[in-house]
């Protein structure tokens, strides 16, 4: 799969085949520098099931322990550098975890992710 993506292959699963997704894939393929949105790329590389419900469990998102820790610290107002120090990891790791959180919660930005977490009792 990774080799195909590096070669520029477009992947559409039957479950994801909608008119909107097909048009978007064709537009991306004709662009001189094709790209895949982060949530779709993350899904393709991890091979996990994708559903309309990001939680897959009736509404409440499921986060890993690391994701929950980062989200809690984000909600407290900590920046990436502080989170990295507190969790004893690199800032790069924190950024990757935040991208995963945003994809899982389908959030547009950090504030949206925190608001979503508050609404669902994750923080």
Biotite code that builds the C-alpha atoms (Angstrom):
import biotite.structure as struc

atoms = struc.array([
    struc.Atom([0.000, 0.000, 0.000], chain_id="A", res_id=1, res_name="UNK", atom_name="CA", element="C"),
    struc.Atom([2.768, 2.458, 0.933], chain_id="A", res_id=2, res_name="UNK", atom_name="CA", element="C"),
    struc.Atom([4.609, 1.816, -2.334], chain_id="A", res_id=3, res_name="UNK", atom_name="CA", element="C"),
    struc.Atom([1.429, 2.482, -4.276], chain_id="A", res_id=4, res_name="UNK", atom_name="CA", element="C"),
    struc.Atom([0.857, 5.750, -2.405], chain_id="A", res_id=5, res_name="UNK", atom_name="CA", element="C"),
    struc.Atom([4.441, 6.847, -3.028], chain_id="A", res_id=6, res_name="UNK", atom_name="CA", element="C"),
    struc.Atom([3.955, 6.100, -6.727], chain_id="A", res_id=7, res_name="UNK", atom_name="CA", element="C"),
    struc.Atom([0.917, 8.387, -6.740], chain_id="A", res_id=8, res_name="UNK", atom_name="CA", element="C"),
    struc.Atom([-1.917, 5.851, -6.737], chain_id="A", res_id=9, res_name="UNK", atom_name="CA", element="C"),
    struc.Atom([-5.362, 7.048, -5.746], chain_id="A", res_id=10, res_name="UNK", atom_name="CA", element="C"),
    struc.Atom([-7.223, 4.707, -3.420], chain_id="A", res_id=11, res_name="UNK", atom_name="CA", element="C"),
    struc.Atom([-10.990, 4.680, -3.039], chain_id="A", res_id=12, res_name="UNK", atom_name="CA", element="C"),
    struc.Atom([-12.629, 1.884, -1.120], chain_id="A", res_id=13, res_name="UNK", atom_name="CA", element="C"),
    struc.Atom([-16.145, 0.842, -2.080], chain_id="A", res_id=14, res_name="UNK", atom_name="CA", element="C"),
    struc.Atom([-17.420, 2.004, 1.309], chain_id="A", res_id=15, res_name="UNK", atom_name="CA", element="C"),
    struc.Atom([-15.998, 5.485, 0.649], chain_id="A", res_id=16, res_name="UNK", atom_name="CA", element="C"),
    struc.Atom([-17.152, 5.723, -2.959], chain_id="A", res_id=17, res_name="UNK", atom_name="CA", element="C"),
    struc.Atom([-19.479, 8.680, -3.097], chain_id="A", res_id=18, res_name="UNK", atom_name="CA", element="C"),
    struc.Atom([-19.848, 11.250, -5.842], chain_id="A", res_id=19, res_name="UNK", atom_name="CA", element="C"),
    struc.Atom([-18.144, 13.870, -3.666], chain_id="A", res_id=20, res_name="UNK", atom_name="CA", element="C"),
    struc.Atom([-15.173, 11.592, -2.823], chain_id="A", res_id=21, res_name="UNK", atom_name="CA", element="C"),
    struc.Atom([-14.760, 10.533, -6.446], chain_id="A", res_id=22, res_name="UNK", atom_name="CA", element="C"),
    struc.Atom([-14.734, 14.137, -7.689], chain_id="A", res_id=23, res_name="UNK", atom_name="CA", element="C"),
    struc.Atom([-12.239, 15.109, -4.971], chain_id="A", res_id=24, res_name="UNK", atom_name="CA", element="C"),
    struc.Atom([-9.961, 12.162, -5.867], chain_id="A", res_id=25, res_name="UNK", atom_name="CA", element="C"),
    struc.Atom([-10.001, 13.063, -9.562], chain_id="A", res_id=26, res_name="UNK", atom_name="CA", element="C"),
    struc.Atom([-9.194, 16.698, -8.765], chain_id="A", res_id=27, res_name="UNK", atom_name="CA", element="C"),
    struc.Atom([-6.310, 15.669, -6.508], chain_id="A", res_id=28, res_name="UNK", atom_name="CA", element="C"),
    struc.Atom([-4.958, 13.272, -9.146], chain_id="A", res_id=29, res_name="UNK", atom_name="CA", element="C"),
    struc.Atom([-4.859, 15.995, -11.811], chain_id="A", res_id=30, res_name="UNK", atom_name="CA", element="C"),
    struc.Atom([-3.132, 18.496, -9.533], chain_id="A", res_id=31, res_name="UNK", atom_name="CA", element="C"),
    struc.Atom([0.613, 18.836, -10.261], chain_id="A", res_id=32, res_name="UNK", atom_name="CA", element="C"),
    struc.Atom([1.381, 18.002, -6.616], chain_id="A", res_id=33, res_name="UNK", atom_name="CA", element="C"),
    struc.Atom([-1.295, 15.505, -5.529], chain_id="A", res_id=34, res_name="UNK", atom_name="CA", element="C"),
    struc.Atom([-1.958, 15.192, -1.821], chain_id="A", res_id=35, res_name="UNK", atom_name="CA", element="C"),
    struc.Atom([-4.132, 13.187, 0.518], chain_id="A", res_id=36, res_name="UNK", atom_name="CA", element="C"),
    struc.Atom([-5.868, 14.905, 3.456], chain_id="A", res_id=37, res_name="UNK", atom_name="CA", element="C"),
    struc.Atom([-4.260, 13.904, 6.770], chain_id="A", res_id=38, res_name="UNK", atom_name="CA", element="C"),
    struc.Atom([-7.219, 11.921, 8.213], chain_id="A", res_id=39, res_name="UNK", atom_name="CA", element="C"),
    struc.Atom([-7.451, 9.789, 5.055], chain_id="A", res_id=40, res_name="UNK", atom_name="CA", element="C"),
    struc.Atom([-3.681, 9.310, 4.873], chain_id="A", res_id=41, res_name="UNK", atom_name="CA", element="C"),
    struc.Atom([-3.527, 8.317, 8.535], chain_id="A", res_id=42, res_name="UNK", atom_name="CA", element="C"),
    struc.Atom([-6.350, 5.847, 7.993], chain_id="A", res_id=43, res_name="UNK", atom_name="CA", element="C"),
    struc.Atom([-4.693, 4.336, 4.923], chain_id="A", res_id=44, res_name="UNK", atom_name="CA", element="C"),
    struc.Atom([-1.342, 3.904, 6.648], chain_id="A", res_id=45, res_name="UNK", atom_name="CA", element="C"),
    struc.Atom([-2.776, 2.401, 9.834], chain_id="A", res_id=46, res_name="UNK", atom_name="CA", element="C"),
    struc.Atom([-5.250, 0.190, 7.979], chain_id="A", res_id=47, res_name="UNK", atom_name="CA", element="C"),
    struc.Atom([-7.977, 0.795, 10.554], chain_id="A", res_id=48, res_name="UNK", atom_name="CA", element="C"),
    struc.Atom([-11.678, 0.680, 9.701], chain_id="A", res_id=49, res_name="UNK", atom_name="CA", element="C"),
    struc.Atom([-13.264, 4.008, 8.826], chain_id="A", res_id=50, res_name="UNK", atom_name="CA", element="C"),
    struc.Atom([-16.854, 4.751, 9.639], chain_id="A", res_id=51, res_name="UNK", atom_name="CA", element="C"),
    struc.Atom([-19.113, 7.783, 9.808], chain_id="A", res_id=52, res_name="UNK", atom_name="CA", element="C"),
    struc.Atom([-18.805, 7.563, 13.596], chain_id="A", res_id=53, res_name="UNK", atom_name="CA", element="C"),
    struc.Atom([-15.154, 8.233, 14.498], chain_id="A", res_id=54, res_name="UNK", atom_name="CA", element="C"),
    struc.Atom([-15.651, 6.428, 17.782], chain_id="A", res_id=55, res_name="UNK", atom_name="CA", element="C"),
    struc.Atom([-17.252, 3.377, 16.272], chain_id="A", res_id=56, res_name="UNK", atom_name="CA", element="C"),
    struc.Atom([-18.949, 2.913, 19.662], chain_id="A", res_id=57, res_name="UNK", atom_name="CA", element="C"),
    struc.Atom([-22.187, 4.857, 19.519], chain_id="A", res_id=58, res_name="UNK", atom_name="CA", element="C"),
    struc.Atom([-20.931, 8.416, 19.797], chain_id="A", res_id=59, res_name="UNK", atom_name="CA", element="C"),
    struc.Atom([-18.191, 8.644, 22.420], chain_id="A", res_id=60, res_name="UNK", atom_name="CA", element="C"),
    struc.Atom([-14.738, 8.798, 20.813], chain_id="A", res_id=61, res_name="UNK", atom_name="CA", element="C"),
    struc.Atom([-12.186, 6.283, 21.994], chain_id="A", res_id=62, res_name="UNK", atom_name="CA", element="C"),
    struc.Atom([-8.716, 7.669, 22.670], chain_id="A", res_id=63, res_name="UNK", atom_name="CA", element="C"),
    struc.Atom([-5.479, 5.964, 23.611], chain_id="A", res_id=64, res_name="UNK", atom_name="CA", element="C"),
    struc.Atom([-3.940, 6.788, 26.996], chain_id="A", res_id=65, res_name="UNK", atom_name="CA", element="C"),
    struc.Atom([-1.334, 8.991, 25.285], chain_id="A", res_id=66, res_name="UNK", atom_name="CA", element="C"),
    struc.Atom([-4.008, 10.836, 23.270], chain_id="A", res_id=67, res_name="UNK", atom_name="CA", element="C"),
    struc.Atom([-6.097, 11.388, 26.414], chain_id="A", res_id=68, res_name="UNK", atom_name="CA", element="C"),
    struc.Atom([-3.066, 12.767, 28.297], chain_id="A", res_id=69, res_name="UNK", atom_name="CA", element="C"),
    struc.Atom([-2.162, 15.165, 25.497], chain_id="A", res_id=70, res_name="UNK", atom_name="CA", element="C"),
    struc.Atom([-5.777, 16.282, 25.127], chain_id="A", res_id=71, res_name="UNK", atom_name="CA", element="C"),
    struc.Atom([-6.090, 16.904, 28.867], chain_id="A", res_id=72, res_name="UNK", atom_name="CA", element="C"),
    struc.Atom([-2.940, 19.041, 28.830], chain_id="A", res_id=73, res_name="UNK", atom_name="CA", element="C"),
    struc.Atom([-4.162, 20.903, 25.734], chain_id="A", res_id=74, res_name="UNK", atom_name="CA", element="C"),
    struc.Atom([-7.420, 21.645, 27.589], chain_id="A", res_id=75, res_name="UNK", atom_name="CA", element="C"),
    struc.Atom([-5.363, 23.073, 30.471], chain_id="A", res_id=76, res_name="UNK", atom_name="CA", element="C"),
    struc.Atom([-3.741, 25.490, 28.004], chain_id="A", res_id=77, res_name="UNK", atom_name="CA", element="C"),
    struc.Atom([-0.294, 23.911, 27.666], chain_id="A", res_id=78, res_name="UNK", atom_name="CA", element="C"),
    struc.Atom([1.650, 24.353, 24.432], chain_id="A", res_id=79, res_name="UNK", atom_name="CA", element="C"),
    struc.Atom([3.454, 21.562, 22.580], chain_id="A", res_id=80, res_name="UNK", atom_name="CA", element="C"),
    struc.Atom([6.810, 22.210, 24.295], chain_id="A", res_id=81, res_name="UNK", atom_name="CA", element="C"),
    struc.Atom([5.247, 22.063, 27.774], chain_id="A", res_id=82, res_name="UNK", atom_name="CA", element="C"),
    struc.Atom([3.303, 18.910, 26.922], chain_id="A", res_id=83, res_name="UNK", atom_name="CA", element="C"),
    struc.Atom([6.500, 17.275, 25.648], chain_id="A", res_id=84, res_name="UNK", atom_name="CA", element="C"),
    struc.Atom([8.310, 18.117, 28.900], chain_id="A", res_id=85, res_name="UNK", atom_name="CA", element="C"),
    struc.Atom([5.455, 16.915, 31.079], chain_id="A", res_id=86, res_name="UNK", atom_name="CA", element="C"),
    struc.Atom([5.050, 13.628, 29.186], chain_id="A", res_id=87, res_name="UNK", atom_name="CA", element="C"),
    struc.Atom([8.793, 13.148, 28.690], chain_id="A", res_id=88, res_name="UNK", atom_name="CA", element="C"),
    struc.Atom([8.630, 12.859, 24.917], chain_id="A", res_id=89, res_name="UNK", atom_name="CA", element="C"),
    struc.Atom([9.620, 14.959, 21.916], chain_id="A", res_id=90, res_name="UNK", atom_name="CA", element="C"),
    struc.Atom([7.645, 17.898, 20.539], chain_id="A", res_id=91, res_name="UNK", atom_name="CA", element="C"),
    struc.Atom([7.445, 15.942, 17.290], chain_id="A", res_id=92, res_name="UNK", atom_name="CA", element="C"),
    struc.Atom([5.655, 13.124, 19.117], chain_id="A", res_id=93, res_name="UNK", atom_name="CA", element="C"),
    struc.Atom([3.259, 15.622, 20.669], chain_id="A", res_id=94, res_name="UNK", atom_name="CA", element="C"),
    struc.Atom([2.482, 17.099, 17.236], chain_id="A", res_id=95, res_name="UNK", atom_name="CA", element="C"),
    struc.Atom([1.805, 13.636, 15.824], chain_id="A", res_id=96, res_name="UNK", atom_name="CA", element="C"),
    struc.Atom([-0.486, 12.764, 18.724], chain_id="A", res_id=97, res_name="UNK", atom_name="CA", element="C"),
    struc.Atom([-2.377, 16.034, 18.239], chain_id="A", res_id=98, res_name="UNK", atom_name="CA", element="C"),
    struc.Atom([-2.857, 15.203, 14.545], chain_id="A", res_id=99, res_name="UNK", atom_name="CA", element="C"),
    struc.Atom([-4.186, 11.780, 15.568], chain_id="A", res_id=100, res_name="UNK", atom_name="CA", element="C"),
    struc.Atom([-6.557, 13.364, 18.102], chain_id="A", res_id=101, res_name="UNK", atom_name="CA", element="C"),
    struc.Atom([-7.838, 15.859, 15.553], chain_id="A", res_id=102, res_name="UNK", atom_name="CA", element="C"),
    struc.Atom([-8.415, 13.101, 13.002], chain_id="A", res_id=103, res_name="UNK", atom_name="CA", element="C"),
    struc.Atom([-10.143, 10.855, 15.524], chain_id="A", res_id=104, res_name="UNK", atom_name="CA", element="C"),
    struc.Atom([-12.379, 13.679, 16.777], chain_id="A", res_id=105, res_name="UNK", atom_name="CA", element="C"),
    struc.Atom([-12.763, 15.163, 13.283], chain_id="A", res_id=106, res_name="UNK", atom_name="CA", element="C"),
    struc.Atom([-11.694, 18.512, 14.732], chain_id="A", res_id=107, res_name="UNK", atom_name="CA", element="C"),
    struc.Atom([-10.664, 21.528, 12.657], chain_id="A", res_id=108, res_name="UNK", atom_name="CA", element="C"),
    struc.Atom([-8.180, 22.885, 15.205], chain_id="A", res_id=109, res_name="UNK", atom_name="CA", element="C"),
    struc.Atom([-6.977, 22.502, 18.795], chain_id="A", res_id=110, res_name="UNK", atom_name="CA", element="C"),
    struc.Atom([-9.840, 24.539, 20.269], chain_id="A", res_id=111, res_name="UNK", atom_name="CA", element="C"),
    struc.Atom([-12.385, 22.462, 18.373], chain_id="A", res_id=112, res_name="UNK", atom_name="CA", element="C"),
    struc.Atom([-10.724, 19.245, 19.640], chain_id="A", res_id=113, res_name="UNK", atom_name="CA", element="C"),
    struc.Atom([-10.873, 20.463, 23.249], chain_id="A", res_id=114, res_name="UNK", atom_name="CA", element="C"),
    struc.Atom([-14.506, 21.574, 22.882], chain_id="A", res_id=115, res_name="UNK", atom_name="CA", element="C"),
    struc.Atom([-15.402, 18.180, 21.411], chain_id="A", res_id=116, res_name="UNK", atom_name="CA", element="C"),
    struc.Atom([-13.594, 16.444, 24.280], chain_id="A", res_id=117, res_name="UNK", atom_name="CA", element="C"),
    struc.Atom([-15.458, 18.507, 26.870], chain_id="A", res_id=118, res_name="UNK", atom_name="CA", element="C"),
    struc.Atom([-18.817, 17.729, 25.237], chain_id="A", res_id=119, res_name="UNK", atom_name="CA", element="C"),
    struc.Atom([-18.051, 13.993, 25.277], chain_id="A", res_id=120, res_name="UNK", atom_name="CA", element="C"),
    struc.Atom([-16.620, 13.921, 28.804], chain_id="A", res_id=121, res_name="UNK", atom_name="CA", element="C"),
    struc.Atom([-13.077, 13.088, 27.702], chain_id="A", res_id=122, res_name="UNK", atom_name="CA", element="C"),
    struc.Atom([-11.490, 15.815, 29.844], chain_id="A", res_id=123, res_name="UNK", atom_name="CA", element="C"),
])
